[in-house]
Amino acid sequence: MGGDRDRLIEVMDTLDVATQVVVPQIHRLGEHAAVAERRELTVDGLAETHWVGVYGFEDGLVRRLEIFALDDFDAALAHYDELVAGAGTT
């Protein structure tokens, strides 16, 4: 993960794009995982993304993020259920 992650951060730091991040809804929230919508908008209004994320937590930090299209909401919930079942708790 390290090389790709580091390169992405490097590139994003060079971009001069102001964005606004909105979390319109948190659908599930547990000790080890969460399902939430995320919407990102450029301040100039030229770009927008809207997706559902399944977040995996470890030691109080987000250690995993899987992104699903809004149309794949049911798949995101099913994946959340798999994560919490594997962790033994919500």
ChimeraX attribute file (.defattr): number of C-alpha atoms within 10 A of each C-alpha:
attribute: neighborCount
match mode: 1-to-1
recipient: residues
	/A:1	5
	/A:2	7
	/A:3	7
	/A:4	9
	/A:5	9
	/A:6	11
	/A:7	11
	/A:8	11
	/A:9	10
	/A:10	11
	/A:11	9
	/A:12	11
	/A:13	10
	/A:14	8
	/A:15	8
	/A:16	7
	/A:17	12
	/A:18	9
	/A:19	14
	/A:20	12
	/A:21	13
	/A:22	12
	/A:23	13
	/A:24	11
	/A:25	12
	/A:26	13
	/A:27	12
	/A:28	14
	/A:29	14
	/A:30	14
	/A:31	14
	/A:32	23
	/A:33	25
	/A:34	24
	/A:35	25
	/A:36	20
	/A:37	20
	/A:38	18
	/A:39	15
	/A:40	15
	/A:41	17
	/A:42	14
	/A:43	12
	/A:44	9
	/A:45	9
	/A:46	7
	/A:47	10
	/A:48	13
	/A:49	11
	/A:50	17
	/A:51	17
	/A:52	24
	/A:53	23
	/A:54	24
	/A:55	21
	/A:56	21
	/A:57	17
	/A:58	11
	/A:59	8
	/A:60	9
	/A:61	10
	/A:62	13
	/A:63	12
	/A:64	12
	/A:65	14
	/A:66	13
	/A:67	16
	/A:68	17
	/A:69	14
	/A:70	15
	/A:71	10
	/A:72	12
	/A:73	17
	/A:74	11
	/A:75	13
	/A:76	22
	/A:77	19
	/A:78	11
	/A:79	16
	/A:80	25
	/A:81	18
	/A:82	13
	/A:83	20
	/A:84	17
	/A:85	12
	/A:86	11
	/A:87	12
	/A:88	9
	/A:89	12
	/A:90	16
